[in-house]
Amino acid sequence: MMKIIYLFLLILLSACNSNVPLNDSATKVDYEEFFQTFFGHFNNHDWEQMANMYTQVAEFKDPALGIGAFERTRAATIAQYTTLSQMIPDVRDSVVQIYPSSNKNVIVEFISMGTAPDGTAFTLPLCAIMKIENGLITRDYVYYDNF
């Protein structure tokens, strides 16, 4: 009986590992490392490198842009974030937690901070559900309170 409990705990602990496949092949990539790179590009305002972590055309959701999903190219992603950094030059994100949910999906909880155009500092908690295939983000659904 003790061996069964030990085996169950071992399986349960290994299921919590953030080293899960990003695609259907045997290749494993660490989500922590992946998103450290992604948010590093964001915080450095290196929009081209950040956009290169997406497929050429990816699917997005953003409460500020409506309730439906839409497709956006890498070029459009670069343009959107260039505009953002012009409006909020000190915008930066800080990852709170990464929650792998399957072999292609991960939930990222993070906080965006900066100074709004009116000079007030802001802190905005966000949650993104990302789908990653073949090492690139194919879907980025972000949720936050935009009211």
N, C-alpha and C positions, 0 to 999 in steps of 0.2 A: 504494500500500500504506500509506503514512504517513497519507494522508487517512482511510483506513478505520480505522486504529488510533485516530486522533484522534477520529473520529466515535463509535467504540465507547466511548472514555473519557468523552466528553461525555455520552453516554446513561447510562453507569454512574453518573457523578457526579450527574446530575439525578435519578436514581432514588433517591438517598439523601436527598433534600430532605424535611424534615418538614412542608412545606406540601402536604398531600395532601387530597383532598376528604373531608369528613366525611359526605357523602351522595352520592346519585347525580346531583345537579344539578351545574351548573358552579361553584357556590359553593365556595370554598376557605377553610378556617380553619386557622390555625397551631396545631398540637398543643401547641407550647411555651407559647403564650399561653393556650390552653384549660386546660391543666393547672396553669399558674401561678395562674390564677384559682381553679380547683378546690381546689388545696392551700392557697391563701391563705385560702379560706373555712374549710377544715379547721383550719388553724393559728390562726385567729381564733375558732374554735369557733362559727362562724356556720352552724349546722347547717341552718337553713332555706334559706339561699342555696346551700349545698352541695347539699342535696336537690333544689333547683330545677334543678340541672344534669343530673338524671336524668329519664327519662320518668315519668309518673304512677305506673306500675307497671314496675319493672325486674327483671331476672333477676340473681341473685347466687349466688356460691359463696364459702364461708368455712370453712376447715378446723376452726375452733372450733365450727362449727354442723353438722358432719357432712360427708359426701362428696358429697352430691347438690346439684343446683341448686334454688333456691327463688325465688319471687317476693316482692317487698317493695314496699310503697307508699312514697311520699315521707314520709308521716306516720310510718310505722314506721322509716324511715331516721333521721328527726329524733329519734325516741324512743331508738333504739339508740345514737346518738352522744351524746345528752344523758346517758344512763346511763354511757357510756364516760368522758365528761369529768367526771362526778361521782366516778367511781372513780379517775381519773388526771387531775387538774386541769391538769397541765402537758404533756399529750400533744401531740405535734407530729410532722409528717412532713417529710422532706427528699427531694426528687426527686434520684435519682442519674442516671438516663438515661431517655429516651423513645425507643421503637423502633416507628415506624409499620410495620405489616405489610400493610395493604391499604387500600382506600379507605374502609373502615368500622371497621377494627380497629387497635388500638394496644396495645403492651405498655409498661407503666410500671414501672420499677424504682425503689423508694424505701425509705427507712429511717424507721421509727417510733421515737420516743424519748419518755422521760418517767420518772416515778417511780411504781413499783408501789405498791399499797396498803400493802405491808409496809415501805415506805421505801427499797427498793433501786432504783437507777437501772437502766433497761434500754435497749437498742438492739436493734431487731428488723428485719432485712432482709426486705422483701416484694417480691412481683412481682404485678402485676394485669394481666389481659388484659381490655381494655375494648372494647366495641362501641359506636360512636357513629353515630346516624342522625338526620338533620335537626337537628344541633347539640346533641343530648341523648344521655346515656349510656343505652343500653338493656340492656347486659349488663356486669356487673362481677364477674369471677372473680378472686379474690385467693388467692395461694399463699404460705405461709410455714411454717417449722418450728415447730409448736406443741407439741412434746414437750419 
